[in-house]
Amino acid sequence: MWFTLASYNADLGHVYDAQDLAEEKGWDHKVWFNSVEKAMLLLSQEKYYKKARYGYARGHEPYDYVRKIAARFRTYVSLLEAFKRQQQVGSLTCAALPSWVTGQLEGLAHITECRESHTRGLVQVRVPAP
């Protein structure tokens, strides 16, 4: 999926170049994160894009694009898992959300407070009464 997103953003030829460069560097050419994405960043340097079949690539654009989508995807997955737990328990509990999600939830209309408890390491969520 990550290669498809990078290809959409930068063009398939540049992704192929990044895979080839990753292989030259001894990185796994079948893994996007911390491998081909690093090679994609290098394709904006003359030393590397002169050897590439498809030439110069604005490597930061697909790098940022894929990373932002991956972060959003992880947030949605966490929220979906919390929702499923909520449906099983009947209400949103402290253990329903991982603490890193709290920053994403601040300011939502239906949540008045969302903070990490220092005593338990759990998330405290207060929802106003309907």
N, CA, C and O atoms as a Tinker XYZ file with bonds, in Angstrom:
   520  protein
     1  N      0.822000   -1.182000    0.000000    73     2
     2  CA     0.000000    0.000000    0.000000    64     1     3
     3  C      0.876000    1.260000    0.000000    63     2     4     5
     4  O      0.557000    2.236000   -0.679000    81     3
     5  N      1.973000    1.240000    0.755000    73     3     6
     6  CA     2.830000    2.424000    0.875000    64     5     7
     7  C      3.507000    2.756000   -0.441000    63     6     8     9
     8  O      3.680000    3.928000   -0.775000    81     7
     9  N      3.888000    1.737000   -1.188000    73     7    10
    10  CA     4.510000    1.966000   -2.488000    64     9    11
    11  C      3.504000    2.583000   -3.460000    63    10    12    13
    12  O      3.860000    3.433000   -4.276000    81    11
    13  N      2.264000    2.155000   -3.365000    73    11    14
    14  CA     1.216000    2.703000   -4.229000    64    13    15
    15  C      1.012000    4.183000   -3.940000    63    14    16    17
    16  O      0.891000    4.986000   -4.866000    81    15
    17  N      0.974000    4.548000   -2.670000    73    15    18
    18  CA     0.814000    5.952000   -2.295000    64    17    19
    19  C      2.006000    6.782000   -2.762000    63    18    20    21
    20  O      1.834000    7.891000   -3.268000    81    19
    21  N      3.198000    6.253000   -2.594000    73    19    22
    22  CA     4.394000    6.972000   -3.038000    64    21    23
    23  C      4.383000    7.131000   -4.555000    63    22    24    25
    24  O      4.768000    8.182000   -5.068000    81    23
    25  N      3.950000    6.109000   -5.270000    73    23    26
    26  CA     3.879000    6.180000   -6.734000    64    25    27
    27  C      2.857000    7.208000   -7.179000    63    26    28    29
    28  O      3.080000    7.937000   -8.146000    81    27
    29  N      1.740000    7.267000   -6.478000    73    27    30
    30  CA     0.721000    8.267000   -6.793000    64    29    31
    31  C      1.286000    9.675000   -6.619000    63    30    32    33
    32  O      1.008000   10.569000   -7.418000    81    31
    33  N      2.073000    9.860000   -5.578000    73    31    34
    34  CA     2.600000   11.175000   -5.261000    64    33    35
    35  C      3.805000   11.557000   -6.123000    63    34    36    37
    36  O      3.912000   12.704000   -6.557000    81    35
    37  N      4.701000   10.619000   -6.375000    73    35    38
    38  CA     5.971000   10.956000   -7.032000    64    37    39
    39  C      6.149000   10.376000   -8.422000    63    38    40    41
    40  O      7.030000   10.821000   -9.157000    81    39
    41  N      5.356000    9.413000   -8.800000    73    39    42
    42  CA     5.445000    8.705000  -10.069000    64    41    43
    43  C      6.120000    7.349000   -9.848000    63    42    44    45
    44  O      7.078000    7.230000   -9.085000    81    43
    45  N      5.608000    6.360000  -10.517000    73    43    46
    46  CA     6.098000    4.992000  -10.360000    64    45    47
    47  C      7.574000    4.864000  -10.723000    63    46    48    49
    48  O      8.301000    4.107000  -10.080000    81    47
    49  N      8.022000    5.586000  -11.733000    73    47    50
    50  CA     9.430000    5.512000  -12.144000    64    49    51
    51  C     10.373000    5.922000  -11.030000    63    50    52    53
    52  O     11.419000    5.300000  -10.845000    81    51
    53  N     10.019000    6.954000  -10.290000    73    51    54
    54  CA    10.868000    7.394000   -9.181000    64    53    55
    55  C     10.882000    6.367000   -8.048000    63    54    56    57
    56  O     11.893000    6.196000   -7.367000    81    55
    57  N      9.767000    5.696000   -7.856000    73    55    58
    58  CA     9.728000    4.643000   -6.831000    64    57    59
    59  C     10.636000    3.492000   -7.261000    63    58    60    61
    60  O     11.349000    2.918000   -6.437000    81    59
    61  N     10.608000    3.156000   -8.549000    73    59    62
    62  CA    11.522000    2.120000   -9.053000    64    61    63
    63  C     12.975000    2.531000   -8.837000    63    62    64    65
    64  O     13.797000    1.724000   -8.405000    81    63
    65  N     13.285000    3.786000   -9.139000    73    63    66
    66  CA    14.643000    4.282000   -8.901000    64    65    67
    67  C     15.017000    4.169000   -7.428000    63    66    68    69
    68  O     16.132000    3.764000   -7.097000    81    67
    69  N     14.099000    4.520000   -6.557000    73    67    70
    70  CA    14.367000    4.446000   -5.115000    64    69    71
    71  C     14.574000    3.003000   -4.671000    63    70    72    73
    72  O     15.417000    2.730000   -3.816000    81    71
    73  N     13.813000    2.085000   -5.244000    73    71    74
    74  CA    14.010000    0.662000   -4.915000    64    73    75
    75  C     15.382000    0.190000   -5.382000    63    74    76    77
    76  O     16.071000   -0.530000   -4.659000    81    75
    77  N     15.775000    0.583000   -6.566000    73    75    78
    78  CA    17.096000    0.204000   -7.069000    64    77    79
    79  C     18.207000    0.776000   -6.187000    63    78    80    81
    80  O     19.179000    0.090000   -5.871000    81    79
    81  N     18.048000    2.035000   -5.799000    73    79    82
    82  CA    19.044000    2.675000   -4.944000    64    81    83
    83  C     19.092000    2.016000   -3.564000    63    82    84    85
    84  O     20.169000    1.830000   -2.997000    81    83
    85  N     17.944000    1.671000   -3.039000    73    83    86
    86  CA    17.896000    0.989000   -1.739000    64    85    87
    87  C     18.656000   -0.334000   -1.812000    63    86    88    89
    88  O     19.400000   -0.689000   -0.898000    81    87
    89  N     18.459000   -1.040000   -2.893000    73    87    90
    90  CA    19.165000   -2.317000   -3.067000    64    89    91
    91  C     20.675000   -2.092000   -3.158000    63    90    92    93
    92  O     21.451000   -2.857000   -2.587000    81    91
    93  N     21.090000   -1.052000   -3.869000    73    91    94
    94  CA    22.517000   -0.717000   -3.960000    64    93    95
    95  C     23.106000   -0.419000   -2.583000    63    94    96    97
    96  O     24.246000   -0.776000   -2.288000    81    95
    97  N     22.307000    0.240000   -1.752000    73    95    98
    98  CA    22.761000    0.615000   -0.407000    64    97    99
    99  C     22.709000   -0.551000    0.574000    63    98   100   101
   100  O     23.173000   -0.428000    1.708000    81    99
   101  N     22.152000   -1.674000    0.149000    73    99   102
   102  CA    22.047000   -2.832000    1.034000    64   101   103
   103  C     20.797000   -2.816000    1.893000    63   102   104   105
   104  O     20.686000   -3.570000    2.860000    81   103
   105  N     19.851000   -1.950000    1.533000    73   103   106
   106  CA    18.583000   -1.875000    2.255000    64   105   107
   107  C     17.565000   -2.762000    1.544000    63   106   108   109
   108  O     17.736000   -3.104000    0.374000    81   107
   109  N     16.521000   -3.124000    2.250000    73   107   110
   110  CA    15.483000   -3.992000    1.687000    64   109   111
   111  C     14.630000   -3.202000    0.694000    63   110   112   113
   112  O     13.936000   -2.262000    1.079000    81   111
   113  N     14.684000   -3.581000   -0.568000    73   111   114
   114  CA    13.952000   -2.841000   -1.607000    64   113   115
   115  C     12.459000   -3.143000   -1.624000    63   114   116   117
   116  O     11.711000   -2.550000   -2.401000    81   115
   117  N     12.021000   -4.071000   -0.763000    73   115   118
   118  CA    10.598000   -4.423000   -0.679000    64   117   119
   119  C      9.907000   -3.792000    0.527000    63   118   120   121
   120  O      8.714000   -4.007000    0.739000    81   119
   121  N     10.645000   -3.021000    1.312000    73   119   122
   122  CA    10.098000   -2.392000    2.515000    64   121   123
   123  C     10.178000   -0.880000    2.344000    63   122   124   125
   124  O     11.253000   -0.333000    2.094000    81   123
   125  N      9.034000   -0.206000    2.479000    73   123   126
   126  CA     9.024000    1.242000    2.303000    64   125   127
   127  C      9.699000    1.962000    3.454000    63   126   128   129
   128  O     10.671000    2.688000    3.246000    81   127
   129  N      9.188000    1.766000    4.685000    73   127   130
   130  CA     9.652000    2.548000    5.823000    64   129   131
   131  C     11.080000    2.193000    6.210000    63   130   132   133
   132  O     11.444000    1.021000    6.311000    81   131
   133  N     11.877000    3.228000    6.422000    73   131   134
   134  CA    13.284000    3.114000    6.818000    64   133   135
   135  C     14.136000    2.347000    5.821000    63   134   136   137
   136  O     15.208000    1.853000    6.170000    81   135
   137  N     13.678000    2.246000    4.611000    73   135   138
   138  CA    14.462000    1.586000    3.579000    64   137   139
   139  C     14.305000    2.346000    2.262000    63   138   140   141
   140  O     15.123000    3.207000    1.940000    81   139
   141  N     13.267000    2.031000    1.509000    73   139   142
   142  CA    13.064000    2.695000    0.221000    64   141   143
   143  C     12.769000    4.184000    0.422000    63   142   144   145
   144  O     13.157000    5.006000   -0.408000    81   143
   145  N     12.094000    4.533000    1.504000    73   143   146
   146  CA    11.828000    5.960000    1.744000    64   145   147
   147  C     13.138000    6.738000    1.931000    63   146   148   149
   148  O     13.243000    7.887000    1.503000    81   147
   149  N     14.126000    6.116000    2.566000    73   147   150
   150  CA    15.439000    6.777000    2.709000    64   149   151
   151  C     16.094000    6.959000    1.345000    63   150   152   153
   152  O     16.708000    7.992000    1.075000    81   151
   153  N     15.961000    5.960000    0.496000    73   151   154
   154  CA    16.516000    6.064000   -0.853000    64   153   155
   155  C     15.787000    7.136000   -1.654000    63   154   156   157
   156  O     16.397000    7.840000   -2.459000    81   155
   157  N     14.480000    7.258000   -1.433000    73   155   158
   158  CA    13.707000    8.296000   -2.124000    64   157   159
   159  C     14.223000    9.682000   -1.744000    63   158   160   161
   160  O     14.296000   10.570000   -2.593000    81   159
   161  N     14.575000    9.869000   -0.497000    73   159   162
   162  CA    15.134000   11.152000   -0.052000    64   161   163
   163  C     16.462000   11.443000   -0.765000    63   162   164   165
   164  O     16.757000   12.592000   -1.094000    81   163
   165  N     17.243000   10.412000   -0.994000    73   163   166
   166  CA    18.537000   10.588000   -1.650000    64   165   167
   167  C     18.406000   10.990000   -3.118000    63   166   168   169
   168  O     19.321000   11.592000   -3.680000    81   167
   169  N     17.275000   10.661000   -3.741000    73   167   170
   170  CA    17.092000   10.961000   -5.165000    64   169   171
   171  C     16.936000   12.453000   -5.453000    63   170   172   173
   172  O     16.791000   12.850000   -6.609000    81   171
   173  N     16.963000   13.262000   -4.427000    73   171   174
   174  CA    16.953000   14.714000   -4.657000    64   173   175
   175  C     18.379000   15.267000   -4.666000    63   174   176   177
   176  O     18.586000   16.463000   -4.874000    81   175
   177  N     19.352000   14.397000   -4.441000    73   175   178
   178  CA    20.759000   14.800000   -4.467000    64   177   179
   179  C     21.367000   14.415000   -5.821000    63   178   180   181
   180  O     21.171000   13.307000   -6.321000    81   179
   181  N     22.104000   15.357000   -6.390000    73   179   182
   182  CA    22.662000   15.162000   -7.725000    64   181   183
   183  C     23.502000   13.892000   -7.831000    63   182   184   185
   184  O     23.471000   13.201000   -8.849000    81   183
   185  N     24.240000   13.597000   -6.786000    73   183   186
   186  CA    25.091000   12.408000   -6.762000    64   185   187
   187  C     24.295000   11.133000   -7.091000    63   186   188   189
   188  O     24.820000   10.208000   -7.711000    81   187
   189  N     23.031000   11.098000   -6.670000    73   187   190
   190  CA    22.206000    9.908000   -6.863000    64   189   191
   191  C     21.275000   10.016000   -8.069000    63   190   192   193
   192  O     21.117000    9.044000   -8.807000    81   191
   193  N     20.656000   11.181000   -8.283000    73   191   194
   194  CA    19.688000   11.248000   -9.375000    64   193   195
   195  C     20.355000   11.223000  -10.750000    63   194   196   197
   196  O     19.699000   10.901000  -11.741000    81   195
   197  N     21.643000   11.556000  -10.831000    73   195   198
   198  CA    22.333000   11.470000  -12.127000    64   197   199
   199  C     22.429000   10.024000  -12.608000    63   198   200   201
   200  O     22.466000    9.771000  -13.813000    81   199
   201  N     22.469000    9.076000  -11.672000    73   199   202
   202  CA    22.556000    7.657000  -12.017000    64   201   203
   203  C     21.183000    7.009000  -12.186000    63   202   204   205
   204  O     21.074000    5.899000  -12.708000    81   203
   205  N     20.137000    7.707000  -11.743000    73   203   206
   206  CA    18.789000    7.137000  -11.760000    64   205   207
   207  C     18.178000    7.199000  -13.157000    63   206   208   209
   208  O     18.392000    8.163000  -13.892000    81   207
   209  N     17.441000    6.200000  -13.506000    73   207   210
   210  CA    16.818000    6.122000  -14.827000    64   209   211
   211  C     15.825000    7.265000  -15.041000    63   210   212   213
   212  O     15.771000    7.845000  -16.125000    81   211
   213  N     15.033000    7.591000  -14.003000    73   211   214
   214  CA    13.991000    8.612000  -14.126000    64   213   215
   215  C     14.415000    9.970000  -13.576000    63   214   216   217
   216  O     13.606000   10.896000  -13.515000    81   215
   217  N     15.673000   10.092000  -13.179000    73   215   218
   218  CA    16.230000   11.379000  -12.796000    64   217   219
   219  C     15.823000   11.910000  -11.437000    63   218   220   221
   220  O     15.488000   11.165000  -10.516000    81   219
   221  N     15.866000   13.228000  -11.351000    73   219   222
   222  CA    15.616000   13.930000  -10.096000    64   221   223
   223  C     14.216000   13.649000   -9.560000    63   222   224   225
   224  O     13.243000   13.604000  -10.312000    81   223
   225  N     14.135000   13.464000   -8.254000    73   223   226
   226  CA    12.845000   13.294000   -7.585000    64   225   227
   227  C     12.815000   14.195000   -6.363000    63   226   228   229
   228  O     13.805000   14.298000   -5.638000    81   227
   229  N     11.691000   14.844000   -6.135000    73   227   230
   230  CA    11.510000   15.631000   -4.913000    64   229   231
   231  C     11.184000   14.640000   -3.802000    63   230   232   233
   232  O     10.021000   14.451000   -3.446000    81   231
   233  N     12.210000   14.019000   -3.267000    73   231   234
   234  CA    12.054000   12.905000   -2.342000    64   233   235
   235  C     11.297000   13.207000   -1.071000    63   234   236   237
   236  O     10.656000   12.318000   -0.510000    81   235
   237  N     11.357000   14.457000   -0.595000    73   235   238
   238  CA    10.650000   14.791000    0.646000    64   237   239
   239  C      9.135000   14.734000    0.477000    63   238   240   241
   240  O      8.414000   14.466000    1.438000    81   239
   241  N      8.652000   14.982000   -0.729000    73   239   242
   242  CA     7.204000   14.983000   -0.930000    64   241   243
   243  C      6.589000   13.599000   -0.732000    63   242   244   245
   244  O      5.656000   13.477000    0.061000    81   243
   245  N      7.060000   12.550000   -1.410000    73   243   246
   246  CA     6.468000   11.235000   -1.142000    64   245   247
   247  C      6.779000   10.731000    0.267000    63   246   248   249
   248  O      5.966000   10.038000    0.878000    81   247
   249  N      7.961000   11.084000    0.778000    73   247   250
   250  CA     8.328000   10.703000    2.147000    64   249   251
   251  C      7.306000   11.257000    3.137000    63   250   252   253
   252  O      6.759000   10.514000    3.953000    81   251
   253  N      7.050000   12.565000    3.062000    73   251   254
   254  CA     6.089000   13.200000    3.973000    64   253   255
   255  C      4.667000   12.701000    3.730000    63   254   256   257
   256  O      3.927000   12.433000    4.677000    81   255
   257  N      4.295000   12.579000    2.472000    73   255   258
   258  CA     2.940000   12.153000    2.093000    64   257   259
   259  C      2.615000   10.784000    2.693000    63   258   260   261
   260  O      1.572000   10.610000    3.324000    81   259
   261  N      3.503000    9.825000    2.495000    73   259   262
   262  CA     3.261000    8.473000    2.994000    64   261   263
   263  C      3.280000    8.445000    4.520000    63   262   264   265
   264  O      2.450000    7.775000    5.133000    81   263
   265  N      4.205000    9.155000    5.132000    73   263   266
   266  CA     4.277000    9.190000    6.602000    64   265   267
   267  C      3.018000    9.797000    7.217000    63   266   268   269
   268  O      2.520000    9.294000    8.224000    81   267
   269  N      2.500000   10.868000    6.626000    73   267   270
   270  CA     1.281000   11.494000    7.147000    64   269   271
   271  C      0.085000   10.562000    7.023000    63   270   272   273
   272  O     -0.727000   10.475000    7.944000    81   271
   273  N     -0.033000    9.876000    5.917000    73   271   274
   274  CA    -1.140000    8.941000    5.734000    64   273   275
   275  C     -1.002000    7.758000    6.691000    63   274   276   277
   276  O     -1.998000    7.286000    7.237000    81   275
   277  N      0.215000    7.281000    6.897000    73   275   278
   278  CA     0.428000    6.169000    7.832000    64   277   279
   279  C      0.045000    6.576000    9.255000    63   278   280   281
   280  O     -0.559000    5.787000    9.981000    81   279
   281  N      0.389000    7.795000    9.656000    73   279   282
   282  CA     0.027000    8.278000   10.993000    64   281   283
   283  C     -1.481000    8.386000   11.137000    63   282   284   285
   284  O     -2.038000    7.999000   12.164000    81   283
   285  N     -2.136000    8.906000   10.126000    73   283   286
   286  CA    -3.595000    9.013000   10.165000    64   285   287
   287  C     -4.231000    7.631000   10.206000    63   286   288   289
   288  O     -5.207000    7.416000   10.926000    81   287
   289  N     -3.690000    6.704000    9.446000    73   287   290
   290  CA    -4.196000    5.328000    9.440000    64   289   291
   291  C     -4.093000    4.706000   10.834000    63   290   292   293
   292  O     -5.042000    4.083000   11.310000    81   291
   293  N     -2.933000    4.879000   11.489000    73   291   294
   294  CA    -2.761000    4.337000   12.847000    64   293   295
   295  C     -3.758000    4.962000   13.823000    63   294   296   297
   296  O     -4.283000    4.277000   14.702000    81   295
   297  N     -4.015000    6.247000   13.670000    73   295   298
   298  CA    -4.989000    6.921000   14.533000    64   297   299
   299  C     -6.372000    6.331000   14.323000    63   298   300   301
   300  O     -7.073000    6.041000   15.292000    81   299
   301  N     -6.779000    6.148000   13.065000    73   299   302
   302  CA    -8.088000    5.574000   12.780000    64   301   303
   303  C     -8.205000    4.153000   13.326000    63   302   304   305
   304  O     -9.243000    3.781000   13.874000    81   303
   305  N     -7.156000    3.367000   13.179000    73   303   306
   306  CA    -7.178000    2.000000   13.700000    64   305   307
   307  C     -7.344000    2.013000   15.212000    63   306   308   309
   308  O     -8.126000    1.230000   15.753000    81   307
   309  N     -6.625000    2.885000   15.900000    73   307   310
   310  CA    -6.736000    2.980000   17.354000    64   309   311
   311  C     -8.123000    3.422000   17.781000    63   310   312   313
   312  O     -8.684000    2.890000   18.739000    81   311
   313  N     -8.673000    4.392000   17.071000    73   311   314
   314  CA   -10.022000    4.845000   17.402000    64   313   315
   315  C    -11.056000    3.759000   17.153000    63   314   316   317
   316  O    -11.999000    3.603000   17.927000    81   315
   317  N    -10.878000    3.009000   16.073000    73   315   318
   318  CA   -11.793000    1.906000   15.787000    64   317   319
   319  C    -11.708000    0.835000   16.867000    63   318   320   321
   320  O    -12.731000    0.317000   17.313000    81   319
   321  N    -10.484000    0.499000   17.290000    73   319   322
   322  CA   -10.314000   -0.485000   18.360000    64   321   323
   323  C    -10.943000    0.017000   19.660000    63   322   324   325
   324  O    -11.574000   -0.758000   20.378000    81   323
   325  N    -10.779000    1.296000   19.968000    73   323   326
   326  CA   -11.381000    1.868000   21.171000    64   325   327
   327  C    -12.896000    1.826000   21.074000    63   326   328   329
   328  O    -13.573000    1.537000   22.061000    81   327
   329  N    -13.430000    2.110000   19.903000    73   327   330
   330  CA   -14.876000    2.065000   19.712000    64   329   331
   331  C    -15.404000    0.652000   19.917000    63   330   332   333
   332  O    -16.445000    0.460000   20.545000    81   331
   333  N    -14.685000   -0.343000   19.387000    73   331   334
   334  CA   -15.105000   -1.739000   19.562000    64   333   335
   335  C    -15.090000   -2.119000   21.038000    63   334   336   337
   336  O    -16.002000   -2.789000   21.523000    81   335
   337  N    -14.041000   -1.685000   21.756000    73   335   338
   338  CA   -13.995000   -1.962000   23.196000    64   337   339
   339  C    -15.133000   -1.247000   23.915000    63   338   340   341
   340  O    -15.711000   -1.784000   24.859000    81   339
   341  N    -15.450000   -0.052000   23.472000    73   339   342
   342  CA   -16.537000    0.725000   24.074000    64   341   343
   343  C    -17.858000   -0.015000   23.883000    63   342   344   345
   344  O    -18.681000   -0.068000   24.797000    81   343
   345  N    -18.057000   -0.577000   22.711000    73   343   346
   346  CA   -19.292000   -1.306000   22.446000    64   345   347
   347  C    -19.396000   -2.546000   23.326000    63   346   348   349
   348  O    -20.490000   -2.915000   23.751000    81   347
   349  N    -18.273000   -3.187000   23.599000    73   347   350
   350  CA   -18.271000   -4.372000   24.441000    64   349   351
   351  C    -18.524000   -4.018000   25.903000    63   350   352   353
   352  O    -19.260000   -4.718000   26.598000    81   351
   353  N    -17.911000   -2.926000   26.368000    73   351   354
   354  CA   -18.019000   -2.533000   27.769000    64   353   355
   355  C    -19.293000   -1.733000   28.013000    63   354   356   357
   356  O    -19.896000   -1.838000   29.081000    81   355
   357  N    -19.705000   -0.939000   27.035000    73   355   358
   358  CA   -20.891000   -0.122000   27.187000    64   357   359
   359  C    -20.583000    1.344000   27.396000    63   358   360   361
   360  O    -21.471000    2.183000   27.252000    81   359
   361  N    -19.347000    1.674000   27.731000    73   359   362
   362  CA   -18.951000    3.076000   27.870000    64   361   363
   363  C    -17.454000    3.182000   27.660000    63   362   364   365
   364  O    -16.721000    2.200000   27.770000    81   363
   365  N    -17.022000    4.377000   27.359000    73   363   366
   366  CA   -15.606000    4.623000   27.125000    64   365   367
   367  C    -14.881000    4.661000   28.459000    63   366   368   369
   368  O    -15.176000    5.507000   29.303000    81   367
   369  N    -13.951000    3.764000   28.653000    73   367   370
   370  CA   -13.220000    3.685000   29.911000    64   369   371
   371  C    -11.797000    4.161000   29.720000    63   370   372   373
   372  O    -11.346000    4.382000   28.596000    81   371
   373  N    -11.096000    4.315000   30.826000    73   371   374
   374  CA    -9.707000    4.781000   30.765000    64   373   375
   375  C     -8.835000    3.858000   29.928000    63   374   376   377
   376  O     -7.946000    4.328000   29.218000    81   375
   377  N     -9.069000    2.581000   29.998000    73   375   378
   378  CA    -8.228000    1.618000   29.285000    64   377   379
   379  C     -8.610000    1.494000   27.813000    63   378   380   381
   380  O     -7.951000    0.768000   27.069000    81   379
   381  N     -9.662000    2.186000   27.380000    73   379   382
   382  CA   -10.143000    2.024000   26.014000    64   381   383
   383  C     -9.228000    2.661000   24.977000    63   382   384   385
   384  O     -9.203000    2.213000   23.831000    81   383
   385  N     -8.473000    3.697000   25.350000    73   383   386
   386  CA    -7.643000    4.400000   24.386000    64   385   387
   387  C     -6.173000    4.360000   24.763000    63   386   388   389
   388  O     -5.837000    4.510000   25.938000    81   387
   389  N     -5.294000    4.162000   23.801000    73   387   390
   390  CA    -3.878000    4.291000   24.111000    64   389   391
   391  C     -3.552000    5.764000   24.358000    63   390   392   393
   392  O     -4.186000    6.648000   23.782000    81   391
   393  N     -2.585000    6.019000   25.198000    73   391   394
   394  CA    -2.302000    7.397000   25.608000    64   393   395
   395  C     -1.866000    8.291000   24.458000    63   394   396   397
   396  O     -2.106000    9.497000   24.520000    81   395
   397  N     -1.228000    7.753000   23.394000    73   395   398
   398  CA    -0.759000    8.603000   22.305000    64   397   399
   399  C     -1.912000    9.161000   21.484000    63   398   400   401
   400  O     -1.711000   10.092000   20.706000    81   399
   401  N     -3.125000    8.611000   21.639000    73   399   402
   402  CA    -4.283000    9.088000   20.893000    64   401   403
   403  C     -4.870000   10.345000   21.530000    63   402   404   405
   404  O     -5.592000   11.092000   20.870000    81   403
   405  N     -4.566000   10.586000   22.810000    73   403   406
   406  CA    -5.195000   11.694000   23.524000    64   405   407
   407  C     -4.985000   13.028000   22.824000    63   406   408   409
   408  O     -5.904000   13.846000   22.784000    81   407
   409  N     -3.825000   13.265000   22.282000    73   407   410
   410  CA    -3.567000   14.521000   21.589000    64   409   411
   411  C     -4.454000   14.700000   20.372000    63   410   412   413
   412  O     -4.805000   15.823000   20.008000    81   411
   413  N     -4.817000   13.587000   19.742000    73   411   414
   414  CA    -5.679000   13.654000   18.568000    64   413   415
   415  C     -7.120000   13.977000   18.951000    63   414   416   417
   416  O     -7.882000   14.481000   18.126000    81   415
   417  N     -7.502000   13.687000   20.213000    73   415   418
   418  CA    -8.883000   13.848000   20.637000    64   417   419
   419  C     -9.173000   15.192000   21.280000    63   418   420   421
   420  O    -10.334000   15.585000   21.398000    81   419
   421  N     -8.129000   15.903000   21.700000    73   419   422
   422  CA    -8.340000   17.190000   22.358000    64   421   423
   423  C     -9.142000   18.115000   21.458000    63   422   424   425
   424  O     -8.892000   18.206000   20.256000    81   423
   425  N    -10.094000   18.790000   22.045000    73   423   426
   426  CA   -10.865000   19.777000   21.314000    64   425   427
   427  C    -12.083000   19.238000   20.591000    63   426   428   429
   428  O    -12.827000   20.019000   19.998000    81   427
   429  N    -12.314000   17.948000   20.614000    73   427   430
   430  CA   -13.526000   17.425000   19.997000    64   429   431
   431  C    -14.724000   17.805000   20.857000    63   430   432   433
   432  O    -14.632000   17.819000   22.084000    81   431
   433  N    -15.836000   18.111000   20.222000    73   431   434
   434  CA   -16.999000   18.644000   20.930000    64   433   435
   435  C    -17.542000   17.689000   21.983000    63   434   436   437
   436  O    -18.016000   18.144000   23.024000    81   435
   437  N    -17.489000   16.393000   21.751000    73   435   438
   438  CA   -18.090000   15.452000   22.684000    64   437   439
   439  C    -17.137000   15.000000   23.796000    63   438   440   441
   440  O    -17.527000   14.212000   24.657000    81   439
   441  N    -15.910000   15.484000   23.785000    73   439   442
   442  CA   -14.959000   15.129000   24.837000    64   441   443
   443  C    -14.482000   16.420000   25.490000    63   442   444   445
   444  O    -13.881000   17.269000   24.831000    81   443
   445  N    -14.747000   16.564000   26.775000    73   443   446
   446  CA   -14.368000   17.791000   27.464000    64   445   447
   447  C    -12.979000   17.704000   28.064000    63   446   448   449
   448  O    -12.308000   18.724000   28.225000    81   447
   449  N    -12.541000   16.506000   28.395000    73   447   450
   450  CA   -11.212000   16.370000   28.971000    64   449   451
   451  C    -10.638000   15.019000   28.579000    63   450   452   453
   452  O    -11.320000   13.996000   28.634000    81   451
   453  N     -9.399000   15.037000   28.190000    73   451   454
   454  CA    -8.722000   13.810000   27.800000    64   453   455
   455  C     -7.267000   13.974000   28.200000    63   454   456   457
   456  O     -6.519000   14.668000   27.511000    81   455
   457  N     -6.851000   13.361000   29.282000    73   455   458
   458  CA    -5.480000   13.527000   29.762000    64   457   459
   459  C     -4.978000   12.208000   30.318000    63   458   460   461
   460  O     -5.757000   11.325000   30.676000    81   459
   461  N     -3.682000   12.097000   30.381000    73   459   462
   462  CA    -3.060000   10.884000   30.900000    64   461   463
   463  C     -2.969000   10.959000   32.416000    63   462   464   465
   464  O     -2.560000   11.974000   32.980000    81   463
   465  N     -3.356000    9.873000   33.061000    73   463   466
   466  CA    -3.271000    9.785000   34.505000    64   465   467
   467  C     -1.845000    9.400000   34.879000    63   466   468   469
   468  O     -1.308000    8.420000   34.363000    81   467
   469  N     -1.233000   10.172000   35.778000    73   467   470
   470  CA     0.143000    9.890000   36.165000    64   469   471
   471  C      0.226000    8.699000   37.111000    63   470   472   473
   472  O      1.278000    8.069000   37.222000    81   471
   473  N     -0.850000    8.390000   37.778000    73   471   474
   474  CA    -0.806000    7.294000   38.737000    64   473   475
   475  C     -0.955000    5.941000   38.076000    63   474   476   477
   476  O     -0.330000    4.973000   38.509000    81   475
   477  N     -1.760000    5.853000   37.046000    73   475   478
   478  CA    -2.013000    4.564000   36.414000    64   477   479
   479  C     -1.452000    4.449000   35.003000    63   478   480   481
   480  O     -1.352000    3.344000   34.469000    81   479
   481  N     -1.084000    5.571000   34.392000    73   479   482
   482  CA    -0.625000    5.525000   33.010000    64   481   483
   483  C     -1.759000    5.277000   32.035000    63   482   484   485
   484  O     -1.524000    4.870000   30.898000    81   483
   485  N     -2.998000    5.523000   32.475000    73   483   486
   486  CA    -4.155000    5.308000   31.624000    64   485   487
   487  C     -4.704000    6.662000   31.168000    63   486   488   489
   488  O     -4.326000    7.713000   31.685000    81   487
   489  N     -5.581000    6.606000   30.213000    73   487   490
   490  CA    -6.187000    7.822000   29.687000    64   489   491
   491  C     -7.469000    8.116000   30.428000    63   490   492   493
   492  O     -8.317000    7.237000   30.585000    81   491
   493  N     -7.615000    9.341000   30.883000    73   491   494
   494  CA    -8.844000    9.781000   31.531000    64   493   495
   495  C     -9.667000   10.530000   30.496000    63   494   496   497
   496  O     -9.193000   11.508000   29.917000    81   495
   497  N    -10.870000   10.089000   30.262000    73   495   498
   498  CA   -11.747000   10.739000   29.281000    64   497   499
   499  C    -13.028000   11.116000   29.992000    63   498   500   501
   500  O    -13.666000   10.281000   30.634000    81   499
   501  N    -13.400000   12.387000   29.874000    73   499   502
   502  CA   -14.671000   12.839000   30.439000    64   501   503
   503  C    -15.570000   13.269000   29.301000    63   502   504   505
   504  O    -15.208000   14.113000   28.481000    81   503
   505  N    -16.738000   12.679000   29.266000    73   503   506
   506  CA   -17.713000   12.979000   28.223000    64   505   507
   507  C    -18.891000   13.664000   28.911000    63   506   508   509
   508  O    -19.410000   13.131000   29.892000    81   507
   509  N    -19.336000   14.846000   28.420000    73   507   510
   510  CA   -20.470000   15.518000   29.057000    64   509   511
   511  C    -21.741000   14.704000   28.944000    63   510   512   513
   512  O    -21.940000   13.972000   27.974000    81   511
   513  N    -22.598000   14.834000   29.939000    73   511   514
   514  CA   -23.882000   14.134000   29.924000    64   513   515
   515  C    -24.746000   14.688000   28.802000    63   514   516   517
   516  O    -24.705000   15.887000   28.524000    81   515
   517  N    -25.534000   13.826000   28.151000    73   515   518
   518  CA   -26.381000   14.306000   27.034000    64   517   519
   519  C    -27.494000   15.206000   27.498000    63   518   520
   520  O    -28.282000   15.683000   26.681000    81   519
